[in-house]
């Protein structure tokens, strides 16, 4: 996994960050908000899972916590996909104008 991130970072640096240049400040702010919300959802899940393990009936509790986590992450992923789509369209438009 580390190698994948290194390759992606190298590609972004090699292209001069062109993919990120096509994004508006609002889109970058939205991505940062999604990142923070994703981290918060993961932390809520870790806390809920730890609380569940203190109970006698653990599996149902963990399943409920996992379902809540999946719902939160799914919503964030949809927002992220919309941003990705907007970025791809902006990049395509930029290339058409060249």
Order of alpha helices (4+ residues) and beta strands (2+ residues): alpha-alpha-alpha-alpha
